[in-house]
């Protein structure tokens, strides 16, 4: 199962950086943007594309 960007932010980032990243993700989602995991070369890495 793929992890969501929110899960990865919570696991890998800490402190102020984590809070800023969570706020950015929430802002983008609130404004109709979605995150799609990378495909091909990027598939097994922690990369997302923002779809709007």
N, CA, C and O atoms as a Tripos MOL2 file, in Angstrom:
@<TRIPOS>MOLECULE
protein
  208   207    52     0     0
PROTEIN
NO_CHARGES

@<TRIPOS>ATOM
      1 N           0.8380   -1.1890    0.0000 N.3       1 UNK1
      2 CA          0.0000    0.0000    0.0000 C.3       1 UNK1
      3 C           0.8760    1.2430    0.0000 C.2       1 UNK1
      4 O           1.8390    1.3410    0.7600 O.2       1 UNK1
      5 N           0.5340    2.1750   -0.8480 N.am      2 UNK2
      6 CA          1.2940    3.4270   -0.9150 C.3       2 UNK2
      7 C           0.9260    4.3240    0.2550 C.2       2 UNK2
      8 O          -0.2270    4.3750    0.6820 O.2       2 UNK2
      9 N           1.9150    5.0190    0.7560 N.am      3 UNK3
     10 CA          1.6660    5.9860    1.8200 C.3       3 UNK3
     11 C           1.2670    7.3130    1.1990 C.2       3 UNK3
     12 O           1.7160    7.6740    0.1110 O.2       3 UNK3
     13 N           0.4170    8.0260    1.9120 N.am      4 UNK4
     14 CA          0.0310    9.3570    1.4420 C.3       4 UNK4
     15 C           1.1560   10.3350    1.7520 C.2       4 UNK4
     16 O           2.0430   10.0510    2.5580 O.2       4 UNK4
     17 N           1.1050   11.4700    1.1120 N.am      5 UNK5
     18 CA          2.1180   12.4880    1.3680 C.3       5 UNK5
     19 C           2.0490   12.9500    2.8250 C.2       5 UNK5
     20 O           3.0720   13.2720    3.4290 O.2       5 UNK5
     21 N           0.8330   12.9810    3.3860 N.am      6 UNK6
     22 CA          0.6840   13.3680    4.7880 C.3       6 UNK6
     23 C           1.3900   12.3820    5.7210 C.2       6 UNK6
     24 O           2.0260   12.7910    6.6920 O.2       6 UNK6
     25 N           1.2780   11.0880    5.4260 N.am      7 UNK7
     26 CA          1.9400   10.0750    6.2480 C.3       7 UNK7
     27 C           3.4590   10.2150    6.1810 C.2       7 UNK7
     28 O           4.1430   10.1330    7.2020 O.2       7 UNK7
     29 N           3.9740   10.4240    4.9920 N.am      8 UNK8
     30 CA          5.4240   10.5440    4.8190 C.3       8 UNK8
     31 C           5.9470   11.8020    5.5070 C.2       8 UNK8
     32 O           6.9930   11.7660    6.1550 O.2       8 UNK8
     33 N           5.2280   12.9120    5.3700 N.am      9 UNK9
     34 CA          5.6280   14.1530    6.0470 C.3       9 UNK9
     35 C           5.6810   13.9160    7.5550 C.2       9 UNK9
     36 O           6.6210   14.3510    8.2210 O.2       9 UNK9
     37 N           4.6730   13.2280    8.0950 N.am     10 UNK10
     38 CA          4.6320   12.9480    9.5260 C.3      10 UNK10
     39 C           5.7640   12.0520   10.0020 C.2      10 UNK10
     40 O           6.2350   12.1890   11.1310 O.2      10 UNK10
     41 N           6.2000   11.1380    9.1480 N.am     11 UNK11
     42 CA          7.2590   10.2010    9.5230 C.3      11 UNK11
     43 C           8.6660   10.7750    9.3540 C.2      11 UNK11
     44 O           9.5410   10.5260   10.1840 O.2      11 UNK11
     45 N           8.8860   11.5370    8.2920 N.am     12 UNK12
     46 CA         10.2460   11.9450    7.9460 C.3      12 UNK12
     47 C          10.6510   13.3370    8.4130 C.2      12 UNK12
     48 O          11.8360   13.6060    8.6100 O.2      12 UNK12
     49 N           9.6850   14.2140    8.5890 N.am     13 UNK13
     50 CA         10.0110   15.5840    8.9770 C.3      13 UNK13
     51 C           9.6600   15.8110   10.4390 C.2      13 UNK13
     52 O           8.8240   15.1060   11.0040 O.2      13 UNK13
     53 N          10.3020   16.7940   11.0430 N.am     14 UNK14
     54 CA         10.0780   17.0640   12.4610 C.3      14 UNK14
     55 C          10.0520   18.5660   12.7130 C.2      14 UNK14
     56 O          10.5880   19.3570   11.9360 O.2      14 UNK14
     57 N           9.4200   18.9320   13.8080 N.am     15 UNK15
     58 CA          9.4330   20.3180   14.2530 C.3      15 UNK15
     59 C           8.7760   21.2780   13.2800 C.2      15 UNK15
     60 O           7.7510   20.9710   12.6720 O.2      15 UNK15
     61 N           9.3900   22.4530   13.1460 N.am     16 UNK16
     62 CA          8.8360   23.5170   12.3070 C.3      16 UNK16
     63 C           8.7100   23.0990   10.8430 C.2      16 UNK16
     64 O           7.7370   23.4530   10.1780 O.2      16 UNK16
     65 N           9.6830   22.3550   10.3440 N.am     17 UNK17
     66 CA          9.6540   21.9260    8.9390 C.3      17 UNK17
     67 C           8.4420   21.0300    8.6970 C.2      17 UNK17
     68 O           7.7680   21.1600    7.6760 O.2      17 UNK17
     69 N           8.1640   20.1220    9.6320 N.am     18 UNK18
     70 CA          6.9980   19.2530    9.4960 C.3      18 UNK18
     71 C           5.7100   20.0760    9.4730 C.2      18 UNK18
     72 O           4.8300   19.8360    8.6460 O.2      18 UNK18
     73 N           5.6040   21.0400   10.3750 N.am     19 UNK19
     74 CA          4.4010   21.8670   10.4440 C.3      19 UNK19
     75 C           4.2030   22.6690    9.1550 C.2      19 UNK19
     76 O           3.0850   22.7670    8.6490 O.2      19 UNK19
     77 N           5.2720   23.2320    8.6350 N.am     20 UNK20
     78 CA          5.1860   23.9970    7.3840 C.3      20 UNK20
     79 C           4.7470   23.0890    6.2360 C.2      20 UNK20
     80 O           3.8950   23.4710    5.4340 O.2      20 UNK20
     81 N           5.3200   21.8980    6.1550 N.am     21 UNK21
     82 CA          4.9550   20.9620    5.0880 C.3      21 UNK21
     83 C           3.4920   20.5430    5.2070 C.2      21 UNK21
     84 O           2.7880   20.4650    4.1990 O.2      21 UNK21
     85 N           3.0260   20.2710    6.4290 N.am     22 UNK22
     86 CA          1.6220   19.8990    6.6320 C.3      22 UNK22
     87 C           0.6890   21.0300    6.2150 C.2      22 UNK22
     88 O          -0.3450   20.7870    5.5940 O.2      22 UNK22
     89 N           1.0500   22.2560    6.5530 N.am     23 UNK23
     90 CA          0.2300   23.4090    6.1780 C.3      23 UNK23
     91 C           0.1940   23.5860    4.6560 C.2      23 UNK23
     92 O          -0.8540   23.9030    4.0940 O.2      23 UNK23
     93 N           1.3290   23.3840    3.9930 N.am     24 UNK24
     94 CA          1.3790   23.4990    2.5360 C.3      24 UNK24
     95 C           0.4980   22.4400    1.8780 C.2      24 UNK24
     96 O          -0.2700   22.7530    0.9690 O.2      24 UNK24
     97 N           0.6030   21.1970    2.3270 N.am     25 UNK25
     98 CA         -0.2140   20.1220    1.7660 C.3      25 UNK25
     99 C          -1.6950   20.4260    1.9770 C.2      25 UNK25
    100 O          -2.4990   20.2650    1.0580 O.2      25 UNK25
    101 N          -2.0570   20.8620    3.1750 N.am     26 UNK26
    102 CA         -3.4560   21.1960    3.4670 C.3      26 UNK26
    103 C          -3.9390   22.3410    2.5790 C.2      26 UNK26
    104 O          -5.0550   22.2950    2.0600 O.2      26 UNK26
    105 N          -3.1150   23.3560    2.4040 N.am     27 UNK27
    106 CA         -3.4710   24.4990    1.5490 C.3      27 UNK27
    107 C          -3.7200   24.0440    0.1140 C.2      27 UNK27
    108 O          -4.7120   24.4320   -0.5030 O.2      27 UNK27
    109 N          -2.8190   23.2240   -0.4090 N.am     28 UNK28
    110 CA         -2.9670   22.7550   -1.7860 C.3      28 UNK28
    111 C          -4.2290   21.9110   -1.9500 C.2      28 UNK28
    112 O          -4.9500   22.0630   -2.9360 O.2      28 UNK28
    113 N          -4.4990   21.0290   -1.0000 N.am     29 UNK29
    114 CA         -5.7060   20.1980   -1.0750 C.3      29 UNK29
    115 C          -6.9660   21.0630   -0.9860 C.2      29 UNK29
    116 O          -7.9260   20.8400   -1.7230 O.2      29 UNK29
    117 N          -6.9620   22.0440   -0.0860 N.am     30 UNK30
    118 CA         -8.1080   22.9440    0.0740 C.3      30 UNK30
    119 C          -8.3940   23.7050   -1.2120 C.2      30 UNK30
    120 O          -9.5440   24.0440   -1.4920 O.2      30 UNK30
    121 N          -7.3700   23.9700   -1.9820 N.am     31 UNK31
    122 CA         -7.5180   24.7250   -3.2230 C.3      31 UNK31
    123 C          -7.6370   23.8230   -4.4550 C.2      31 UNK31
    124 O          -7.2990   24.2240   -5.5690 O.2      31 UNK31
    125 N          -8.1190   22.6070   -4.2340 N.am     32 UNK32
    126 CA         -8.4660   21.7180   -5.3350 C.3      32 UNK32
    127 C          -7.3230   20.9830   -5.9910 C.2      32 UNK32
    128 O          -7.4800   20.4480   -7.0890 O.2      32 UNK32
    129 N          -6.1810   20.9460   -5.3450 N.am     33 UNK33
    130 CA         -5.0460   20.2400   -5.9320 C.3      33 UNK33
    131 C          -4.9050   18.8760   -5.2730 C.2      33 UNK33
    132 O          -5.2380   18.7040   -4.1000 O.2      33 UNK33
    133 N          -4.4150   17.9190   -6.0300 N.am     34 UNK34
    134 CA         -4.2650   16.5640   -5.5230 C.3      34 UNK34
    135 C          -2.8340   16.1090   -5.7700 C.2      34 UNK34
    136 O          -2.1310   16.6600   -6.6170 O.2      34 UNK34
    137 N          -2.4160   15.1050   -5.0250 N.am     35 UNK35
    138 CA         -1.0590   14.5820   -5.1380 C.3      35 UNK35
    139 C          -1.0990   13.2070   -5.7780 C.2      35 UNK35
    140 O          -1.8420   12.3290   -5.3400 O.2      35 UNK35
    141 N          -0.2960   13.0280   -6.8160 N.am     36 UNK36
    142 CA         -0.2090   11.7530   -7.5090 C.3      36 UNK36
    143 C           1.2140   11.2340   -7.3560 C.2      36 UNK36
    144 O           2.1660   11.9330   -7.7040 O.2      36 UNK36
    145 N           1.3740   10.0060   -6.8350 N.am     37 UNK37
    146 CA          2.7280    9.4580   -6.6920 C.3      37 UNK37
    147 C           3.4390    9.3940   -8.0400 C.2      37 UNK37
    148 O           2.8090    9.1930   -9.0780 O.2      37 UNK37
    149 N           4.7550    9.5670   -8.0110 N.am     38 UNK38
    150 CA          5.5410    9.4980   -9.2320 C.3      38 UNK38
    151 C           5.4410    8.1330   -9.8880 C.2      38 UNK38
    152 O           5.2360    7.1240   -9.2130 O.2      38 UNK38
    153 N           5.5820    8.1040  -11.1860 N.am     39 UNK39
    154 CA          5.5250    6.8630  -11.9680 C.3      39 UNK39
    155 C           6.8740    6.6350  -12.6500 C.2      39 UNK39
    156 O           7.7460    7.5040  -12.6430 O.2      39 UNK39
    157 N           7.0210    5.4700  -13.2290 N.am     40 UNK40
    158 CA          8.2490    5.1570  -13.9580 C.3      40 UNK40
    159 C           9.4620    5.1730  -13.0460 C.2      40 UNK40
    160 O           9.4740    4.5130  -12.0070 O.2      40 UNK40
    161 N          10.4710    5.9170  -13.4270 N.am     41 UNK41
    162 CA         11.7120    6.0080  -12.6520 C.3      41 UNK41
    163 C          11.4420    6.4230  -11.2150 C.2      41 UNK41
    164 O          12.1220    5.9570  -10.3010 O.2      41 UNK41
    165 N          10.4650    7.2880  -11.0020 N.am     42 UNK42
    166 CA         10.1780    7.8630   -9.6860 C.3      42 UNK42
    167 C           9.2830    6.9670   -8.8270 C.2      42 UNK42
    168 O           9.0310    7.2910   -7.6660 O.2      42 UNK42
    169 N           8.8030    5.8600   -9.3690 N.am     43 UNK43
    170 CA          7.7670    5.0590   -8.7240 C.3      43 UNK43
    171 C           8.1140    4.5840   -7.3120 C.2      43 UNK43
    172 O           7.2600    4.6490   -6.4280 O.2      43 UNK43
    173 N           9.3010    4.1240   -7.0800 N.am     44 UNK44
    174 CA          9.6700    3.5910   -5.7680 C.3      44 UNK44
    175 C          10.3780    4.6190   -4.8970 C.2      44 UNK44
    176 O          11.0880    4.2610   -3.9570 O.2      44 UNK44
    177 N          10.1860    5.8830   -5.2070 N.am     45 UNK45
    178 CA         10.8200    6.9480   -4.4460 C.3      45 UNK45
    179 C           9.7410    7.8600   -3.8760 C.2      45 UNK45
    180 O           8.5700    7.7330   -4.2340 O.2      45 UNK45
    181 N          10.1130    8.7510   -3.0200 N.am     46 UNK46
    182 CA          9.1520    9.6370   -2.3660 C.3      46 UNK46
    183 C           8.9600   10.9180   -3.1670 C.2      46 UNK46
    184 O           9.3900   11.9970   -2.7580 O.2      46 UNK46
    185 N           8.3010   10.7760   -4.3240 N.am     47 UNK47
    186 CA          8.0200   11.9220   -5.1900 C.3      47 UNK47
    187 C           6.5420   11.9370   -5.5270 C.2      47 UNK47
    188 O           5.9540   10.9000   -5.8340 O.2      47 UNK47
    189 N           5.9490   13.1110   -5.4680 N.am     48 UNK48
    190 CA          4.5500   13.2950   -5.8550 C.3      48 UNK48
    191 C           4.4590   14.4440   -6.8410 C.2      48 UNK48
    192 O           5.2340   15.3990   -6.7830 O.2      48 UNK48
    193 N           3.4950   14.3340   -7.7490 N.am     49 UNK49
    194 CA          3.1830   15.4410   -8.6530 C.3      49 UNK49
    195 C           1.9000   16.0790   -8.1380 C.2      49 UNK49
    196 O           0.9950   15.3840   -7.6760 O.2      49 UNK49
    197 N           1.8280   17.3850   -8.2180 N.am     50 UNK50
    198 CA          0.6100   18.0850   -7.8270 C.3      50 UNK50
    199 C          -0.2590   18.2130   -9.0700 C.2      50 UNK50
    200 O           0.1610   18.7820  -10.0780 O.2      50 UNK50
    201 N          -1.4690   17.6810   -8.9890 N.am     51 UNK51
    202 CA         -2.4260   17.7480  -10.0960 C.3      51 UNK51
    203 C          -3.4530   18.8120   -9.7790 C.2      51 UNK51
    204 O          -4.0130   18.8420   -8.6830 O.2      51 UNK51
    205 N          -3.6990   19.6810  -10.7360 N.am     52 UNK52
    206 CA         -4.7070   20.7290  -10.5450 C.3      52 UNK52
    207 C          -5.4910   20.9490  -11.8030 C.2      52 UNK52
    208 O          -6.3860   21.7950  -11.8320 O.2      52 UNK52
@<TRIPOS>BOND
     1     1     2 1
     2     2     3 1
     3     3     4 2
     4     3     5 am
     5     5     6 1
     6     6     7 1
     7     7     8 2
     8     7     9 am
     9     9    10 1
    10    10    11 1
    11    11    12 2
    12    11    13 am
    13    13    14 1
    14    14    15 1
    15    15    16 2
    16    15    17 am
    17    17    18 1
    18    18    19 1
    19    19    20 2
    20    19    21 am
    21    21    22 1
    22    22    23 1
    23    23    24 2
    24    23    25 am
    25    25    26 1
    26    26    27 1
    27    27    28 2
    28    27    29 am
    29    29    30 1
    30    30    31 1
    31    31    32 2
    32    31    33 am
    33    33    34 1
    34    34    35 1
    35    35    36 2
    36    35    37 am
    37    37    38 1
    38    38    39 1
    39    39    40 2
    40    39    41 am
    41    41    42 1
    42    42    43 1
    43    43    44 2
    44    43    45 am
    45    45    46 1
    46    46    47 1
    47    47    48 2
    48    47    49 am
    49    49    50 1
    50    50    51 1
    51    51    52 2
    52    51    53 am
    53    53    54 1
    54    54    55 1
    55    55    56 2
    56    55    57 am
    57    57    58 1
    58    58    59 1
    59    59    60 2
    60    59    61 am
    61    61    62 1
    62    62    63 1
    63    63    64 2
    64    63    65 am
    65    65    66 1
    66    66    67 1
    67    67    68 2
    68    67    69 am
    69    69    70 1
    70    70    71 1
    71    71    72 2
    72    71    73 am
    73    73    74 1
    74    74    75 1
    75    75    76 2
    76    75    77 am
    77    77    78 1
    78    78    79 1
    79    79    80 2
    80    79    81 am
    81    81    82 1
    82    82    83 1
    83    83    84 2
    84    83    85 am
    85    85    86 1
    86    86    87 1
    87    87    88 2
    88    87    89 am
    89    89    90 1
    90    90    91 1
    91    91    92 2
    92    91    93 am
    93    93    94 1
    94    94    95 1
    95    95    96 2
    96    95    97 am
    97    97    98 1
    98    98    99 1
    99    99   100 2
   100    99   101 am
   101   101   102 1
   102   102   103 1
   103   103   104 2
   104   103   105 am
   105   105   106 1
   106   106   107 1
   107   107   108 2
   108   107   109 am
   109   109   110 1
   110   110   111 1
   111   111   112 2
   112   111   113 am
   113   113   114 1
   114   114   115 1
   115   115   116 2
   116   115   117 am
   117   117   118 1
   118   118   119 1
   119   119   120 2
   120   119   121 am
   121   121   122 1
   122   122   123 1
   123   123   124 2
   124   123   125 am
   125   125   126 1
   126   126   127 1
   127   127   128 2
   128   127   129 am
   129   129   130 1
   130   130   131 1
   131   131   132 2
   132   131   133 am
   133   133   134 1
   134   134   135 1
   135   135   136 2
   136   135   137 am
   137   137   138 1
   138   138   139 1
   139   139   140 2
   140   139   141 am
   141   141   142 1
   142   142   143 1
   143   143   144 2
   144   143   145 am
   145   145   146 1
   146   146   147 1
   147   147   148 2
   148   147   149 am
   149   149   150 1
   150   150   151 1
   151   151   152 2
   152   151   153 am
   153   153   154 1
   154   154   155 1
   155   155   156 2
   156   155   157 am
   157   157   158 1
   158   158   159 1
   159   159   160 2
   160   159   161 am
   161   161   162 1
   162   162   163 1
   163   163   164 2
   164   163   165 am
   165   165   166 1
   166   166   167 1
   167   167   168 2
   168   167   169 am
   169   169   170 1
   170   170   171 1
   171   171   172 2
   172   171   173 am
   173   173   174 1
   174   174   175 1
   175   175   176 2
   176   175   177 am
   177   177   178 1
   178   178   179 1
   179   179   180 2
   180   179   181 am
   181   181   182 1
   182   182   183 1
   183   183   184 2
   184   183   185 am
   185   185   186 1
   186   186   187 1
   187   187   188 2
   188   187   189 am
   189   189   190 1
   190   190   191 1
   191   191   192 2
   192   191   193 am
   193   193   194 1
   194   194   195 1
   195   195   196 2
   196   195   197 am
   197   197   198 1
   198   198   199 1
   199   199   200 2
   200   199   201 am
   201   201   202 1
   202   202   203 1
   203   203   204 2
   204   203   205 am
   205   205   206 1
   206   206   207 1
   207   207   208 2
@<TRIPOS>SUBSTRUCTURE
     1 UNK1         2 RESIDUE 1 A UNK
     2 UNK2         6 RESIDUE 1 A UNK
     3 UNK3        10 RESIDUE 1 A UNK
     4 UNK4        14 RESIDUE 1 A UNK
     5 UNK5        18 RESIDUE 1 A UNK
     6 UNK6        22 RESIDUE 1 A UNK
     7 UNK7        26 RESIDUE 1 A UNK
     8 UNK8        30 RESIDUE 1 A UNK
     9 UNK9        34 RESIDUE 1 A UNK
    10 UNK10       38 RESIDUE 1 A UNK
    11 UNK11       42 RESIDUE 1 A UNK
    12 UNK12       46 RESIDUE 1 A UNK
    13 UNK13       50 RESIDUE 1 A UNK
    14 UNK14       54 RESIDUE 1 A UNK
    15 UNK15       58 RESIDUE 1 A UNK
    16 UNK16       62 RESIDUE 1 A UNK
    17 UNK17       66 RESIDUE 1 A UNK
    18 UNK18       70 RESIDUE 1 A UNK
    19 UNK19       74 RESIDUE 1 A UNK
    20 UNK20       78 RESIDUE 1 A UNK
    21 UNK21       82 RESIDUE 1 A UNK
    22 UNK22       86 RESIDUE 1 A UNK
    23 UNK23       90 RESIDUE 1 A UNK
    24 UNK24       94 RESIDUE 1 A UNK
    25 UNK25       98 RESIDUE 1 A UNK
    26 UNK26      102 RESIDUE 1 A UNK
    27 UNK27      106 RESIDUE 1 A UNK
    28 UNK28      110 RESIDUE 1 A UNK
    29 UNK29      114 RESIDUE 1 A UNK
    30 UNK30      118 RESIDUE 1 A UNK
    31 UNK31      122 RESIDUE 1 A UNK
    32 UNK32      126 RESIDUE 1 A UNK
    33 UNK33      130 RESIDUE 1 A UNK
    34 UNK34      134 RESIDUE 1 A UNK
    35 UNK35      138 RESIDUE 1 A UNK
    36 UNK36      142 RESIDUE 1 A UNK
    37 UNK37      146 RESIDUE 1 A UNK
    38 UNK38      150 RESIDUE 1 A UNK
    39 UNK39      154 RESIDUE 1 A UNK
    40 UNK40      158 RESIDUE 1 A UNK
    41 UNK41      162 RESIDUE 1 A UNK
    42 UNK42      166 RESIDUE 1 A UNK
    43 UNK43      170 RESIDUE 1 A UNK
    44 UNK44      174 RESIDUE 1 A UNK
    45 UNK45      178 RESIDUE 1 A UNK
    46 UNK46      182 RESIDUE 1 A UNK
    47 UNK47      186 RESIDUE 1 A UNK
    48 UNK48      190 RESIDUE 1 A UNK
    49 UNK49      194 RESIDUE 1 A UNK
    50 UNK50      198 RESIDUE 1 A UNK
    51 UNK51      202 RESIDUE 1 A UNK
    52 UNK52      206 RESIDUE 1 A UNK
